[in-house]
Amino acid sequence: MIEAGLWGLLAGSSLLVGAVAGYLLPISRHAIALIIAFGAGVLISAVAFELTEEAYSIGGGDAVALGLGAGALTFFAGDWYIDRMGGAMRKRAGMEQADGNARAIAFGAALDGIPESAAIGLTLLHGGTVEAALVGAVFLSNVPEALSSSAGSKNAGKSLSAVLGQWAGIVAISGIAAALGFTLLDGASDNLIAWTQAFAGGAVLCMLADTMFPGLRGLRPPPGGGARHGPGLRPGVPAVDDVSEGDY
């Protein structure tokens, strides 16, 4: 349990790195889009090769299919509720957060980090060692998540101490989620472990589609060309290109 929690804290600690960078460094909107796309590509790879593939080898196709669907639907329901509370713009780097509810934005940011952190604890259940690739993927993907959100928080007028306090709390929640992911399923059947791993994977995929990708809107490349997609997700970020002037 302690080991799982420490790995979760390690992976979540990069949120503070991203928050400081997003708040203090003059990073262009196009650069933020590229970093977010890279983080999304890293997470998709982790879900495919570290969670879903392992879950399939443990519990078979039925457990994986049911788990992915349940995880995506559960995250969607929670995210829908938080959006209605005023947290829909929590990943936007512009002024959009100024119109949101501060508590809903904080709750939404915590919700986004729980599935991937719980997945870290789950990997310890099968084989007794953490999946280093998954920890690295979560660590890397956390940087652009916090970077974009903290840039938006700064634009919305929030202080650096308030931003860091919010993300420090989410780092702590990440450690708790990883510890619970290990503790609650210790001794469970292979099918249940496989289903839960796939559940976490489905929730992560829904988080990407529902919060990270929409956060790319308005972060278009410079006129005249250049890289039209982030290096981590070349074919999958149409929002970077197909954006109207009304998004600014």
C-alpha positions as CSV (number, residue, x, y, z in Angstrom):
1,M,0.0,0.0,0.0
2,I,2.7,2.5,1.0
3,E,4.8,1.6,-2.1
4,A,1.7,2.2,-4.4
5,G,1.0,5.5,-2.7
6,L,4.6,6.6,-3.2
7,W,4.6,5.7,-6.8
8,G,1.4,7.7,-7.2
9,L,2.9,10.7,-5.5
10,L,6.0,10.5,-7.8
11,A,3.9,10.4,-10.9
12,G,1.6,13.2,-9.6
13,S,4.5,15.4,-8.6
14,S,5.0,16.5,-12.1
15,L,1.7,18.4,-11.8
16,L,3.6,21.0,-9.7
17,V,6.3,21.2,-12.3
18,G,3.7,21.9,-15.0
19,A,1.8,24.4,-12.8
20,V,4.9,26.5,-12.0
21,A,6.0,26.4,-15.7
22,G,2.6,27.4,-16.9
23,Y,2.2,30.2,-14.4
24,L,5.7,31.7,-14.6
25,L,7.1,31.0,-18.1
26,P,6.0,32.9,-21.2
27,I,4.9,29.8,-23.2
28,S,3.0,30.5,-26.4
29,R,-0.4,29.1,-27.0
30,H,0.9,27.0,-29.9
31,A,3.6,25.5,-27.8
32,I,1.1,24.6,-25.1
33,A,-1.0,22.8,-27.8
34,L,2.1,20.8,-28.9
35,I,2.9,19.8,-25.3
36,I,-0.7,18.8,-24.6
37,A,-0.8,16.7,-27.8
38,F,2.4,15.0,-26.8
39,G,1.0,14.2,-23.3
40,A,-2.1,12.8,-24.8
41,G,-0.2,10.5,-27.1
42,V,1.9,9.3,-24.2
43,L,-1.3,8.4,-22.2
44,I,-2.9,6.7,-25.1
45,S,0.2,4.5,-25.5
46,A,0.1,3.7,-21.8
47,V,-3.5,2.7,-21.9
48,A,-3.0,0.5,-24.9
49,F,0.2,-1.3,-23.9
50,E,0.3,-1.1,-20.1
51,L,-3.3,-1.3,-19.0
52,T,-5.5,-2.8,-21.8
53,E,-3.0,-5.4,-23.1
54,E,-2.2,-6.6,-19.6
55,A,-5.8,-6.7,-18.6
56,Y,-6.6,-8.8,-21.7
57,S,-3.8,-11.3,-20.8
58,I,-5.2,-11.6,-17.3
59,G,-9.0,-11.7,-17.8
60,G,-9.7,-12.0,-21.5
61,G,-11.7,-9.9,-23.9
62,D,-15.0,-9.8,-21.9
63,A,-13.4,-8.2,-18.9
64,V,-11.6,-5.7,-21.0
65,A,-14.6,-4.7,-23.1
66,L,-16.9,-4.3,-20.0
67,G,-14.2,-2.5,-18.0
68,L,-13.4,0.0,-20.8
69,G,-17.0,0.8,-21.3
70,A,-17.8,1.2,-17.6
71,G,-14.8,3.4,-17.0
72,A,-15.6,5.7,-19.8
73,L,-19.2,6.0,-18.9
74,T,-18.4,6.6,-15.2
75,F,-15.9,9.3,-16.0
76,F,-18.3,10.9,-18.5
77,A,-21.0,11.1,-15.8
78,G,-18.7,12.7,-13.2
79,D,-17.3,15.1,-15.7
80,W,-20.8,16.1,-17.0
81,Y,-21.8,16.9,-13.4
82,I,-18.7,19.0,-12.8
83,D,-19.2,20.8,-16.1
84,R,-22.7,21.8,-14.9
85,M,-21.2,23.0,-11.6
86,G,-19.0,25.4,-13.6
87,G,-15.7,23.4,-14.1
88,A,-15.9,22.8,-17.9
89,M,-13.1,25.2,-18.7
90,R,-10.5,23.8,-16.2
91,K,-8.0,22.8,-18.9
92,R,-8.3,26.0,-21.0
93,A,-5.2,28.2,-21.2
94,G,-7.0,31.4,-22.0
95,M,-9.4,33.6,-20.0
96,E,-12.2,31.0,-20.0
97,Q,-11.6,29.9,-16.3
98,A,-12.6,33.4,-15.1
99,D,-16.2,32.5,-15.9
100,G,-16.0,29.1,-14.1
101,N,-16.7,28.0,-10.6
102,A,-13.4,27.7,-8.6
103,R,-14.5,24.8,-6.6
104,A,-15.8,22.9,-9.6
105,I,-12.6,23.6,-11.5
106,A,-10.6,22.1,-8.5
107,F,-12.9,19.1,-8.3
108,G,-12.7,18.5,-12.0
109,A,-8.9,18.6,-12.0
110,A,-8.8,16.0,-9.2
111,L,-11.3,13.8,-11.1
112,D,-9.0,13.9,-14.1
113,G,-6.1,12.6,-12.2
114,I,-7.7,9.8,-10.2
115,P,-8.0,7.1,-13.0
116,E,-4.4,7.2,-14.1
117,S,-3.2,7.3,-10.4
118,A,-5.4,4.3,-9.5
119,A,-4.0,2.4,-12.5
120,I,-0.5,2.7,-11.1
121,G,-1.6,1.0,-7.9
122,L,-3.4,-1.7,-9.9
123,T,-0.3,-2.7,-11.8
124,L,1.4,-3.7,-8.5
125,L,-1.3,-6.4,-8.0
126,H,-0.1,-8.5,-10.9
127,G,3.5,-9.4,-10.6
128,G,4.3,-7.3,-7.5
129,T,6.2,-4.6,-9.4
130,V,5.0,-1.3,-10.7
131,E,4.9,-0.7,-14.4
132,A,7.7,1.8,-14.8
133,A,6.4,2.8,-18.3
134,L,3.0,3.7,-16.9
135,V,4.5,5.8,-14.1
136,G,6.6,7.6,-16.7
137,A,3.7,8.1,-19.0
138,V,1.5,9.6,-16.2
139,F,4.5,11.7,-15.1
140,L,5.0,13.1,-18.6
141,S,1.3,13.6,-19.3
142,N,0.7,15.5,-16.1
143,V,3.0,18.3,-17.1
144,P,0.9,19.6,-20.0
145,E,-2.3,19.1,-18.1
146,A,-1.1,21.4,-15.2
147,L,0.7,23.7,-17.6
148,S,-2.3,24.6,-19.6
149,S,-4.7,24.8,-16.6
150,S,-2.3,27.0,-14.5
151,A,-1.7,29.3,-17.5
152,G,-5.5,29.7,-17.7
153,S,-5.7,30.3,-13.9
154,K,-3.1,33.1,-14.2
155,N,-5.1,34.7,-17.0
156,A,-8.2,34.4,-14.8
157,G,-6.4,36.4,-12.1
158,K,-5.6,33.6,-9.6
159,S,-2.4,34.0,-7.4
160,L,0.5,31.6,-7.7
161,S,0.0,30.4,-4.1
162,A,-3.6,29.5,-4.9
163,V,-2.7,27.6,-8.0
164,L,0.1,25.7,-6.3
165,G,-2.1,24.9,-3.3
166,Q,-4.7,23.4,-5.7
167,W,-2.2,21.3,-7.5
168,A,-0.5,20.2,-4.3
169,G,-3.8,18.9,-3.1
170,I,-4.3,17.0,-6.4
171,V,-0.8,15.4,-6.0
172,A,-1.9,14.1,-2.6
173,I,-5.1,12.7,-4.0
174,S,-3.0,11.0,-6.7
175,G,-1.0,9.2,-4.0
176,I,-4.2,8.2,-2.2
177,A,-5.8,6.9,-5.4
178,A,-2.8,4.8,-6.2
179,A,-2.7,3.4,-2.6
180,L,-6.4,2.6,-2.7
181,G,-6.1,1.0,-6.2
182,F,-3.7,-1.5,-4.7
183,T,-5.3,-2.0,-1.3
184,L,-9.0,-2.5,-2.3
185,L,-8.2,-5.2,-4.8
186,D,-5.4,-7.0,-3.0
187,G,-6.3,-10.7,-3.2
188,A,-9.1,-10.2,-5.8
189,S,-9.7,-12.6,-8.7
190,D,-7.9,-12.2,-12.0
191,N,-11.1,-11.3,-13.7
192,L,-11.9,-8.5,-11.3
193,I,-8.3,-7.1,-11.5
194,A,-8.5,-7.2,-15.3
195,W,-11.9,-5.5,-15.3
196,T,-10.6,-2.8,-12.9
197,Q,-7.5,-2.1,-15.0
198,A,-9.6,-1.8,-18.1
199,F,-12.0,0.5,-16.1
200,A,-9.1,2.8,-15.3
201,G,-8.1,2.7,-19.0
202,G,-11.6,3.6,-20.2
203,A,-11.7,6.5,-17.7
204,V,-8.4,7.8,-18.9
205,L,-9.5,7.7,-22.6
206,C,-12.7,9.5,-21.7
207,M,-10.7,12.1,-19.8
208,L,-8.5,12.7,-22.9
209,A,-11.5,13.0,-25.2
210,D,-13.6,15.1,-22.9
211,T,-11.1,17.5,-21.2
212,M,-7.7,17.5,-22.8
213,F,-8.6,17.6,-26.5
214,P,-11.3,20.3,-26.1
215,G,-8.6,22.3,-24.2
216,L,-6.7,22.6,-27.5
217,R,-9.4,24.8,-29.1
218,G,-8.0,28.2,-29.9
219,L,-4.4,27.0,-29.7
220,R,-3.9,27.0,-33.5
221,P,-0.5,26.9,-35.3
222,P,1.1,30.1,-36.8
223,P,-0.3,31.3,-40.1
224,G,1.3,29.7,-43.2
225,G,1.9,26.2,-41.9
226,G,4.4,24.6,-39.6
227,A,3.7,21.5,-37.6
228,R,-0.1,21.0,-37.9
229,H,-0.3,18.5,-35.0
230,G,1.5,17.8,-31.8
231,P,4.3,15.3,-32.0
232,G,2.5,12.9,-29.6
233,L,-0.8,12.7,-31.6
234,R,-0.4,13.7,-35.2
235,P,-3.7,12.5,-36.7
236,G,-6.0,13.1,-33.8
237,V,-6.0,16.8,-32.9
238,P,-8.3,18.5,-35.4
239,A,-9.2,21.2,-32.9
240,V,-5.7,22.7,-33.2
241,D,-6.3,23.3,-36.9
242,D,-10.0,23.7,-37.4
243,V,-10.7,26.6,-35.1
244,S,-12.7,29.7,-35.8
245,E,-11.8,33.2,-34.8
246,G,-14.6,33.1,-32.3
247,D,-12.5,30.8,-30.1
248,Y,-10.1,33.7,-29.2
